[in-house]
Amino acid sequence: MTVTLFTVFFVLLVIGTPIVFAIGAGTALSLLLGGIPMTILPQKIFSGLAHFPYLAVPLFVLAGMLMETGGISKRIVDLSNAMVGHIRGGMGMVVMVATIFFSDISGSSAADTAAIGSVMIPPMKKRGYNPSFAAALVTSAGGMGVLIPPCLTMVVFGSLTNTSIGALFLAGFVPGIGMGLILMLLTYIIARKKKFPREKRATFKELLISMKRSFLSLFMGVIILGGIILGIFTATEAAAVAVMYGFFLSVIFYKEIKLSQIPEILWKSAVMSGVVMLVVGISYAFGWVIAKEQMPMKLANFMINIPGGKWVFLLSVNVLLLAMGMFFDASLSVIILVPILFPVAVKLGIHPVHFGTFVVMNLGIGFTTPPFGLSLFIATSIAKVPISSVIKPIIPYILTMIGFLLVVTYVPWLSMILPKLFMGY
């Protein structure tokens, strides 16, 4: 069954079949050839989706869509520009800072890339930045932003492994901010070398005005994390609060969204959520077939016996996830690989929260890598440049992110400090 499953899956992928249909066809054919009733397939799909935490996915998508459409990204970019725009290559710095702020609202790297890219890439081109470099900057920022909570991939990981989603959200902060600072340093070095322009330094009054205009937008992150840490609500309930807060700000307070636009926003959110949840449901059936064939147990025994123990295992996981991230959606990679790798990690003494952090970090880098990086597709479409032209300028950013990934992998303190401080892990 396993051979059939993977053979059909990869053949369909090679000929360009959408991933969800490749998974579904491979799973269905494996069940037929194995003499298992086809009624198992819908049962596993629906049982896989019947988890309360998964309600957070469409809710965070809707909250991010409301904030993106409601002019929130423009306010955040204005604040970021007032903070760091005067530094050499300041518009590149603004991309990084704005993405960190917006990631604290949206929960989706695709939304981060689309929102910040649509605001920043056109003015960067006007100021003399090469369009391919601008797209590379926005792409790498989107890969970094996945670590800043709330993060949809962390919700999926926590649901699969019964790991605290609140702890995972906290664990992503230090690595996320650290990666952002390192990418800003790299941007500064490149800017000095290429003599990118400085922007006008904002006055203290302009900075205060920008902070005032964006304060309520940024406060959403405080509400989400604060409520989870203090035990006021779960991650799913936090997502519902985010939707209500986003609606209040965008429709009632800022009045940037008209009521006539709400149906379109709901439709786009439903489509995006439906794609994610369909992949999640089909992948549960996929995982059931793999588990029935005892593949996770066989792989676990093999990896535990590899010379080098935990350290080699961590390196192997990074290589595997980076490769998967180049070709597959982050949620799909989590659903396929985590049930196999997580038990091995626990046996080797790796903390579930630390494991979840660098798994998500790996898949965030996957958003930036050709040939199928989602953030890469979005940024290049906004910049109107071919993906091939972005490969050279983005390589230094990808290598820097991988270097920092290894630091986070082998220094658990970076991901565990906040969960220990606030939640006693």
TIVOZA-104339 format. One record per residue (C-alpha): residue in one letter; x, y, z. Coordinates in steps of 0.05 Angstrom, whole numbers, plus 32768, in hexadecimal, padded with zeros to 4 digits. Example, Ala and Ser with C-alpha at 12.3 -4.5 7.8 and 13.67 -1.06 7.14 Angstrom:
2
+------+------+------+------+
! resn !    X !    Y !    Z !
+------+------+------+------+
!    A ! 80F6 ! 7FA6 ! 809C !
!    S ! 8111 ! 7FEB ! 808F !
+------+------+------+------+
END
This chain:
425
+------+------+------+------+
! resn !    X !    Y !    Z !
+------+------+------+------+
!    M ! 8000 ! 8000 ! 8000 !
!    T ! 8037 ! 8031 ! 8012 !
!    V ! 805B ! 8027 ! 7FD0 !
!    T ! 801A ! 8033 ! 7FAA !
!    L ! 800A ! 8070 ! 7FD4 !
!    F ! 804C ! 8093 ! 7FC7 !
!    T ! 8053 ! 807D ! 7F7F !
!    V ! 800F ! 8099 ! 7F6B !
!    F ! 801A ! 80D7 ! 7F96 !
!    F ! 805D ! 80EA ! 7F75 !
!    V ! 8048 ! 80D7 ! 7F2E !
!    L ! 800B ! 8105 ! 7F33 !
!    L ! 8036 ! 813D ! 7F50 !
!    V ! 8068 ! 8137 ! 7F17 !
!    I ! 8031 ! 813E ! 7EE3 !
!    G ! 8016 ! 817D ! 7F05 !
!    T ! 7FDA ! 8162 ! 7F2C !
!    P ! 7FC6 ! 818F ! 7F67 !
!    I ! 7FE3 ! 8174 ! 7FA8 !
!    V ! 7FA1 ! 8166 ! 7FCA !
!    F ! 7F8A ! 813A ! 7F8F !
!    A ! 7FCD ! 8116 ! 7F8C !
!    I ! 7FC7 ! 8104 ! 7FD6 !
!    G ! 7F7E ! 80F0 ! 7FCF !
!    A ! 7F89 ! 80C4 ! 7F91 !
!    G ! 7FC5 ! 80A1 ! 7FB0 !
!    T ! 7F9F ! 8094 ! 7FF0 !
!    A ! 7F60 ! 807B ! 7FCD !
!    L ! 7F87 ! 804C ! 7F9F !
!    S ! 7FAE ! 8030 ! 7FDB !
!    L ! 7F6D ! 8021 ! 7FFF !
!    L ! 7F50 ! 7FFF ! 7FC2 !
!    L ! 7F8D ! 7FD3 ! 7FB6 !
!    G ! 7F91 ! 7FC3 ! 8001 !
!    G ! 7F49 ! 7FAA ! 8002 !
!    I ! 7F34 ! 7FE1 ! 8034 !
!    P ! 7EEE ! 7FFE ! 802C !
!    M ! 7EEE ! 8042 ! 800B !
!    T ! 7EC0 ! 805B ! 8042 !
!    I ! 7F00 ! 8062 ! 806C !
!    L ! 7F16 ! 809D ! 8041 !
!    P ! 7EDD ! 80CE ! 8052 !
!    Q ! 7EDD ! 80B5 ! 809A !
!    K ! 7F27 ! 80C7 ! 80A2 !
!    I ! 7F1F ! 810A ! 807F !
!    F ! 7EE6 ! 8120 ! 80AD !
!    S ! 7F05 ! 8103 ! 80EC !
!    G ! 7F46 ! 8127 ! 80DC !
!    L ! 7F22 ! 8169 ! 80D7 !
!    A ! 7EF8 ! 815E ! 8115 !
!    H ! 7F28 ! 8181 ! 8144 !
!    F ! 7F16 ! 81C1 ! 8168 !
!    P ! 7F59 ! 81E3 ! 815C !
!    Y ! 7F4F ! 81DF ! 8111 !
!    L ! 7F18 ! 8213 ! 8117 !
!    A ! 7F50 ! 8244 ! 8122 !
!    V ! 7F68 ! 823D ! 80DA !
!    P ! 7F2C ! 825D ! 80B5 !
!    L ! 7F24 ! 828F ! 80ED !
!    F ! 7F6C ! 82A7 ! 80EA !
!    V ! 7F68 ! 82A9 ! 809E !
!    L ! 7F2A ! 82D5 ! 80A2 !
!    A ! 7F49 ! 8302 ! 80D7 !
!    G ! 7F87 ! 830C ! 80AC !
!    M ! 7F5C ! 831A ! 806E !
!    L ! 7F35 ! 834F ! 8094 !
!    M ! 7F74 ! 8371 ! 80AD !
!    E ! 7F96 ! 836D ! 8068 !
!    T ! 7F5B ! 838A ! 8043 !
!    G ! 7F4D ! 83BE ! 8079 !
!    G ! 7F8C ! 83E7 ! 806D !
!    I ! 7FB1 ! 83CA ! 80A9 !
!    S ! 7FEF ! 83B8 ! 8080 !
!    K ! 7FF7 ! 8400 ! 8069 !
!    R ! 7FF5 ! 8419 ! 80B1 !
!    I ! 8029 ! 83E5 ! 80C6 !
!    V ! 8056 ! 83F7 ! 808C !
!    D ! 8052 ! 8441 ! 809F !
!    L ! 8067 ! 8430 ! 80E6 !
!    S ! 80A0 ! 8404 ! 80CF !
!    N ! 80B8 ! 843A ! 809F !
!    A ! 80B8 ! 846D ! 80D8 !
!    M ! 80E2 ! 843D ! 8102 !
!    V ! 8117 ! 8423 ! 80D1 !
!    G ! 810C ! 8445 ! 808E !
!    H ! 8146 ! 8475 ! 8097 !
!    I ! 817A ! 843D ! 809A !
!    R ! 81A2 ! 842D ! 805B !
!    G ! 8174 ! 83FF ! 8033 !
!    G ! 813D ! 8415 ! 8061 !
!    M ! 8104 ! 83FD ! 8034 !
!    G ! 811F ! 83B7 ! 803A !
!    M ! 8121 ! 83BF ! 8085 !
!    V ! 80D9 ! 83D7 ! 8083 !
!    V ! 80C5 ! 8397 ! 8060 !
!    M ! 80E2 ! 836C ! 8098 !
!    V ! 80C6 ! 8396 ! 80D2 !
!    A ! 8081 ! 839C ! 80B1 !
!    T ! 807E ! 8351 ! 80A5 !
!    I ! 808E ! 8344 ! 80EE !
!    F ! 8055 ! 8372 ! 8103 !
!    F ! 8024 ! 8358 ! 80D0 !
!    S ! 8035 ! 830F ! 80E0 !
!    D ! 801D ! 831D ! 8126 !
!    I ! 7FD8 ! 8329 ! 8108 !
!    S ! 7FCF ! 82FD ! 80CB !
!    G ! 7FE7 ! 82B6 ! 80DD !
!    S ! 7FF8 ! 82A8 ! 8094 !
!    S ! 8039 ! 82B2 ! 806D !
!    A ! 8011 ! 82B8 ! 802D !
!    A ! 7FE9 ! 82F2 ! 804B !
!    D ! 8029 ! 8313 ! 8065 !
!    T ! 804B ! 830F ! 8022 !
!    A ! 800E ! 8328 ! 7FFC !
!    A ! 7FFE ! 8361 ! 802C !
!    I ! 8045 ! 837C ! 8036 !
!    G ! 805B ! 836D ! 7FEF !
!    S ! 8021 ! 8393 ! 7FD0 !
!    V ! 8031 ! 83D0 ! 7FFB !
!    M ! 807D ! 83CE ! 7FF7 !
!    I ! 8093 ! 83B2 ! 7FB4 !
!    P ! 8077 ! 83EB ! 7F87 !
!    P ! 8099 ! 8424 ! 7FAF !
!    M ! 80DA ! 83FB ! 7FB3 !
!    K ! 80DB ! 83F6 ! 7F67 !
!    K ! 80CF ! 8441 ! 7F62 !
!    R ! 810A ! 844F ! 7F92 !
!    G ! 813A ! 8428 ! 7F66 !
!    Y ! 8139 ! 83E3 ! 7F86 !
!    N ! 813F ! 83AA ! 7F55 !
!    P ! 80FA ! 838A ! 7F4F !
!    S ! 8119 ! 8344 ! 7F57 !
!    F ! 813C ! 8359 ! 7F97 !
!    A ! 80FC ! 8379 ! 7FB2 !
!    A ! 80D7 ! 8337 ! 7FA5 !
!    A ! 8110 ! 8310 ! 7FC7 !
!    L ! 810B ! 833D ! 8004 !
!    V ! 80BF ! 8335 ! 800B !
!    T ! 80C5 ! 82EA ! 7FFF !
!    S ! 80F9 ! 82E0 ! 8036 !
!    A ! 80D1 ! 830C ! 8065 !
!    G ! 8094 ! 82DF ! 805A !
!    G ! 80BE ! 82A2 ! 806B !
!    M ! 80D5 ! 82C3 ! 80AB !
!    G ! 808F ! 82DA ! 80BE !
!    V ! 8074 ! 8293 ! 80C6 !
!    L ! 8095 ! 8290 ! 810A !
!    I ! 8071 ! 82CC ! 8126 !
!    P ! 802F ! 82B6 ! 8147 !
!    P ! 7FF8 ! 82A9 ! 8137 !
!    C ! 800F ! 8275 ! 8105 !
!    L ! 7FE0 ! 8245 ! 80E0 !
!    T ! 8017 ! 8211 ! 80D9 !
!    M ! 8022 ! 8211 ! 8124 !
!    V ! 7FD7 ! 8205 ! 812E !
!    V ! 7FDB ! 81C8 ! 8100 !
!    F ! 801A ! 81AE ! 8123 !
!    G ! 7FFB ! 81B8 ! 8169 !
!    S ! 7FBB ! 8194 ! 8154 !
!    L ! 7FE1 ! 8159 ! 8137 !
!    T ! 8010 ! 814F ! 8172 !
!    N ! 7FE4 ! 8167 ! 81AC !
!    T ! 8017 ! 819D ! 81BB !
!    S ! 8002 ! 81DF ! 81DA !
!    I ! 7FF4 ! 8211 ! 81A1 !
!    G ! 7FFF ! 824B ! 81D2 !
!    A ! 8044 ! 8230 ! 81E3 !
!    L ! 8055 ! 8228 ! 819A !
!    F ! 803F ! 8270 ! 818C !
!    L ! 806D ! 8289 ! 81C4 !
!    A ! 80A6 ! 825D ! 81AC !
!    G ! 80A6 ! 827E ! 8168 !
!    F ! 80B1 ! 82C5 ! 8181 !
!    V ! 80FC ! 82C5 ! 8191 !
!    P ! 8111 ! 829D ! 8153 !
!    G ! 80E3 ! 82C8 ! 8128 !
!    I ! 80FD ! 830A ! 8141 !
!    G ! 8144 ! 82EF ! 813F !
!    M ! 813D ! 82DA ! 80F7 !
!    G ! 811F ! 831E ! 80E6 !
!    L ! 815A ! 8343 ! 8104 !
!    I ! 818D ! 8318 ! 80DF !
!    L ! 8169 ! 8322 ! 809D !
!    M ! 8168 ! 836D ! 80AB !
!    L ! 81B3 ! 836B ! 80B6 !
!    L ! 81BD ! 8346 ! 8075 !
!    T ! 8191 ! 837A ! 8051 !
!    Y ! 81BB ! 83B2 ! 806F !
!    I ! 81FC ! 8391 ! 8056 !
!    I ! 81DE ! 8388 ! 8010 !
!    A ! 81C3 ! 83D0 ! 8011 !
!    R ! 8208 ! 83ED ! 8021 !
!    K ! 8228 ! 83C3 ! 7FEB !
!    K ! 81F4 ! 83D7 ! 7FB6 !
!    K ! 81ED ! 841F ! 7FD1 !
!    F ! 81A2 ! 841B ! 7FDA !
!    P ! 8181 ! 845D ! 7FEE !
!    R ! 8171 ! 8475 ! 8034 !
!    E ! 812B ! 848E ! 8042 !
!    K ! 811C ! 84CF ! 8067 !
!    R ! 8121 ! 84C7 ! 80B3 !
!    A ! 80DD ! 84CE ! 80D4 !
!    T ! 80D6 ! 8503 ! 810A !
!    F ! 80C3 ! 84EE ! 8150 !
!    K ! 807E ! 850B ! 8143 !
!    E ! 8075 ! 84E2 ! 8104 !
!    L ! 808A ! 84A3 ! 8129 !
!    L ! 8057 ! 84B1 ! 8160 !
!    I ! 8021 ! 84BC ! 812B !
!    S ! 8032 ! 847A ! 8109 !
!    M ! 8031 ! 8456 ! 814B !
!    K ! 7FED ! 8473 ! 815C !
!    R ! 7FD0 ! 8460 ! 8118 !
!    S ! 7FE8 ! 8418 ! 811C !
!    F ! 7FE1 ! 840B ! 8167 !
!    L ! 7F9C ! 83EC ! 8165 !
!    S ! 7FB1 ! 83BF ! 812A !
!    L ! 7FEE ! 83A5 ! 814F !
!    F ! 7FC6 ! 839B ! 818E !
!    M ! 7FA5 ! 835E ! 816E !
!    G ! 7FE4 ! 8336 ! 817B !
!    V ! 7FE3 ! 834A ! 81C4 !
!    I ! 7F9B ! 8333 ! 81CA !
!    I ! 7FA8 ! 82F0 ! 81A9 !
!    L ! 7FE7 ! 82DD ! 81CF !
!    G ! 7FD3 ! 82FE ! 8210 !
!    G ! 7F90 ! 82DA ! 8211 !
!    I ! 7FB1 ! 8296 ! 8203 !
!    I ! 7FEA ! 829F ! 8236 !
!    L ! 7FBA ! 82B7 ! 826C !
!    G ! 7F8B ! 827E ! 825F !
!    I ! 7F51 ! 82AB ! 824C !
!    F ! 7F44 ! 8285 ! 820C !
!    T ! 7F61 ! 824E ! 81E0 !
!    A ! 7F85 ! 8259 ! 819E !
!    T ! 7F44 ! 824B ! 8179 !
!    E ! 7F1D ! 827C ! 81A3 !
!    A ! 7F55 ! 82AE ! 8199 !
!    A ! 7F4B ! 82A7 ! 814E !
!    A ! 7F01 ! 82B8 ! 8157 !
!    V ! 7F13 ! 82F5 ! 8181 !
!    A ! 7F44 ! 8309 ! 814A !
!    V ! 7F0C ! 8307 ! 8116 !
!    M ! 7EDF ! 8333 ! 8141 !
!    Y ! 7F18 ! 8364 ! 814F !
!    G ! 7F2C ! 8367 ! 8106 !
!    F ! 7EE4 ! 8374 ! 80F1 !
!    F ! 7EDD ! 83AB ! 8125 !
!    L ! 7F1D ! 83CE ! 810F !
!    S ! 7F16 ! 83C7 ! 80C4 !
!    V ! 7ECB ! 83D2 ! 80BD !
!    I ! 7EB5 ! 83FC ! 80F8 !
!    F ! 7EF2 ! 8422 ! 8112 !
!    Y ! 7F1E ! 842F ! 80D5 !
!    K ! 7EE3 ! 8428 ! 80A4 !
!    E ! 7F13 ! 840F ! 806F !
!    I ! 7EE5 ! 83D4 ! 805D !
!    K ! 7E9E ! 83DF ! 8045 !
!    L ! 7E68 ! 83AD ! 8057 !
!    S ! 7E60 ! 839F ! 800D !
!    Q ! 7EA8 ! 8382 ! 800D !
!    I ! 7E9A ! 8350 ! 8045 !
!    P ! 7E7D ! 8319 ! 8017 !
!    E ! 7EBC ! 831B ! 7FEB !
!    I ! 7EE9 ! 8318 ! 8028 !
!    L ! 7EC2 ! 82DD ! 8044 !
!    W ! 7EC5 ! 82BA ! 8001 !
!    K ! 7F11 ! 82C2 ! 7FFB !
!    S ! 7F1A ! 82AB ! 8043 !
!    A ! 7EEE ! 826E ! 8036 !
!    V ! 7F14 ! 825A ! 7FF8 !
!    M ! 7F58 ! 8261 ! 801A !
!    S ! 7F40 ! 823B ! 8058 !
!    G ! 7F1E ! 8206 ! 802E !
!    V ! 7F5F ! 81F7 ! 8009 !
!    V ! 7F85 ! 81F0 ! 804A !
!    M ! 7F50 ! 81C5 ! 806C !
!    L ! 7F46 ! 8198 ! 802F !
!    V ! 7F91 ! 8189 ! 802F !
!    V ! 7F8E ! 817C ! 807B !
!    G ! 7F54 ! 814C ! 8075 !
!    I ! 7F70 ! 8125 ! 803A !
!    S ! 7FB3 ! 8122 ! 805C !
!    Y ! 7F95 ! 8100 ! 8099 !
!    A ! 7F7E ! 80C7 ! 806D !
!    F ! 7FC3 ! 80C6 ! 804D !
!    G ! 7FE3 ! 80C2 ! 8092 !
!    W ! 7FB4 ! 808A ! 80A7 !
!    V ! 7FCC ! 805E ! 806D !
!    I ! 8014 ! 806D ! 807F !
!    A ! 8007 ! 805D ! 80C9 !
!    K ! 7FE3 ! 801C ! 80B6 !
!    E ! 8021 ! 8005 ! 8091 !
!    Q ! 804A ! 8015 ! 80D0 !
!    M ! 8077 ! 8044 ! 80A9 !
!    P ! 807E ! 8076 ! 80E3 !
!    M ! 8095 ! 803E ! 8111 !
!    K ! 80C7 ! 8023 ! 80DF !
!    L ! 80E3 ! 8068 ! 80D0 !
!    A ! 80E6 ! 8078 ! 811B !
!    N ! 810E ! 803A ! 812A !
!    F ! 813D ! 8049 ! 80F0 !
!    M ! 8149 ! 8091 ! 8104 !
!    I ! 8153 ! 8081 ! 814E !
!    N ! 818A ! 8050 ! 813B !
!    I ! 81AF ! 8082 ! 810E !
!    P ! 81F5 ! 8090 ! 812A !
!    G ! 81F7 ! 80D5 ! 814A !
!    G ! 81B4 ! 80D0 ! 816D !
!    K ! 818E ! 8110 ! 8178 !
!    W ! 81BF ! 813F ! 8155 !
!    V ! 81BF ! 8119 ! 8113 !
!    F ! 8174 ! 8110 ! 8118 !
!    L ! 816A ! 815C ! 811E !
!    L ! 8196 ! 8167 ! 80E1 !
!    S ! 8171 ! 8132 ! 80BA !
!    V ! 812E ! 8150 ! 80CB !
!    N ! 8145 ! 8195 ! 80B4 !
!    V ! 815E ! 817A ! 8071 !
!    L ! 811D ! 8153 ! 8066 !
!    L ! 80F0 ! 818D ! 8078 !
!    L ! 8117 ! 81BF ! 804E !
!    A ! 8111 ! 8190 ! 8012 !
!    M ! 80C6 ! 8186 ! 801F !
!    G ! 80BC ! 81D1 ! 8027 !
!    M ! 80D6 ! 81DC ! 7FE0 !
!    F ! 809E ! 81B3 ! 7FC2 !
!    F ! 8063 ! 81B0 ! 7FF2 !
!    D ! 8036 ! 81DD ! 801A !
!    A ! 804B ! 81E6 ! 8063 !
!    S ! 800B ! 81C9 ! 8081 !
!    L ! 8010 ! 818C ! 8053 !
!    S ! 8059 ! 8180 ! 8067 !
!    V ! 8046 ! 8184 ! 80B0 !
!    I ! 800D ! 8153 ! 80A8 !
!    I ! 8037 ! 8120 ! 8080 !
!    L ! 8078 ! 8123 ! 80A7 !
!    V ! 8068 ! 8138 ! 80EF !
!    P ! 8041 ! 80F8 ! 8101 !
!    I ! 807F ! 80D1 ! 80EA !
!    L ! 80B6 ! 80FD ! 8108 !
!    F ! 8095 ! 8116 ! 8148 !
!    P ! 8096 ! 80D3 ! 816E !
!    V ! 80E0 ! 80CB ! 815D !
!    A ! 80EF ! 8111 ! 8176 !
!    V ! 80CB ! 8104 ! 81B8 !
!    K ! 80F1 ! 80C2 ! 81C1 !
!    L ! 8133 ! 80E7 ! 81B7 !
!    G ! 8121 ! 811A ! 81EC !
!    I ! 8111 ! 8155 ! 81BF !
!    H ! 80DD ! 8183 ! 81DE !
!    P ! 809C ! 8184 ! 81B4 !
!    V ! 8099 ! 81D0 ! 81B5 !
!    H ! 80E2 ! 81D7 ! 819E !
!    F ! 80D6 ! 81A2 ! 8168 !
!    G ! 8098 ! 81C7 ! 8150 !
!    T ! 80BD ! 8209 ! 814C !
!    F ! 80F5 ! 81F3 ! 811E !
!    V ! 80C4 ! 81C9 ! 80F5 !
!    V ! 809B ! 8207 ! 80E7 !
!    M ! 80DB ! 822F ! 80DC !
!    N ! 80F1 ! 81FC ! 80A7 !
!    L ! 80AF ! 8201 ! 8083 !
!    G ! 80B1 ! 824D ! 8086 !
!    I ! 80F2 ! 824A ! 8060 !
!    G ! 80CE ! 821D ! 802E !
!    F ! 80A0 ! 8257 ! 801E !
!    T ! 80DC ! 827C ! 8001 !
!    T ! 80FE ! 8245 ! 7FD9 !
!    P ! 80F4 ! 8234 ! 7F90 !
!    P ! 80D4 ! 8212 ! 7F6C !
!    F ! 8092 ! 8214 ! 7F93 !
!    G ! 809C ! 8246 ! 7FCC !
!    L ! 8058 ! 8267 ! 7FD9 !
!    S ! 8075 ! 82AA ! 7FF0 !
!    L ! 80A3 ! 82A9 ! 7FB4 !
!    F ! 8068 ! 82A2 ! 7F84 !
!    I ! 8041 ! 82DA ! 7FA5 !
!    A ! 807C ! 830C ! 7FA8 !
!    T ! 8091 ! 8300 ! 7F60 !
!    S ! 804A ! 830A ! 7F48 !
!    I ! 8045 ! 834C ! 7F6C !
!    A ! 808A ! 8362 ! 7F52 !
!    K ! 8079 ! 8349 ! 7F0C !
!    V ! 80BB ! 8323 ! 7F05 !
!    P ! 80CA ! 82DA ! 7EF4 !
!    I ! 80DD ! 82AB ! 7F2D !
!    S ! 811F ! 829D ! 7F0B !
!    S ! 8135 ! 82E5 ! 7F13 !
!    V ! 812A ! 82E2 ! 7F5F !
!    I ! 8154 ! 82A4 ! 7F6C !
!    K ! 8198 ! 82C9 ! 7F6D !
!    P ! 8183 ! 8302 ! 7F9D !
!    I ! 815D ! 82D3 ! 7FCC !
!    I ! 8195 ! 82A0 ! 7FD5 !
!    P ! 81BA ! 82C9 ! 800B !
!    Y ! 8178 ! 82CF ! 8032 !
!    I ! 8169 ! 8285 ! 802D !
!    L ! 81AF ! 8272 ! 8043 !
!    T ! 81AB ! 82A3 ! 807E !
!    M ! 8168 ! 8285 ! 8093 !
!    I ! 8183 ! 823E ! 808F !
!    G ! 81BF ! 8253 ! 80BA !
!    F ! 8192 ! 8270 ! 80EF !
!    L ! 8165 ! 8233 ! 80EB !
!    L ! 81A0 ! 8207 ! 80FF !
!    V ! 81AD ! 8235 ! 813A !
!    V ! 8165 ! 8230 ! 8152 !
!    T ! 8166 ! 81E4 ! 8147 !
!    Y ! 81A3 ! 81D8 ! 8172 !
!    V ! 8196 ! 820F ! 81A6 !
!    P ! 8152 ! 81FD ! 81C3 !
!    W ! 8155 ! 8239 ! 81F3 !
!    L ! 8143 ! 8268 ! 81BA !
!    S ! 80FF ! 8248 ! 81B0 !
!    M ! 80F2 ! 8232 ! 81F7 !
!    I ! 8101 ! 8271 ! 821F !
!    L ! 80BC ! 8292 ! 8218 !
!    P ! 8093 ! 8251 ! 8223 !
!    K ! 80BC ! 8244 ! 8262 !
!    L ! 80B5 ! 828C ! 827A !
!    F ! 806A ! 8293 ! 826E !
!    M ! 804E ! 824C ! 826F !
!    G ! 8080 ! 8225 ! 829A !
!    Y ! 809A ! 81F6 ! 8263 !
+------+------+------+------+
END
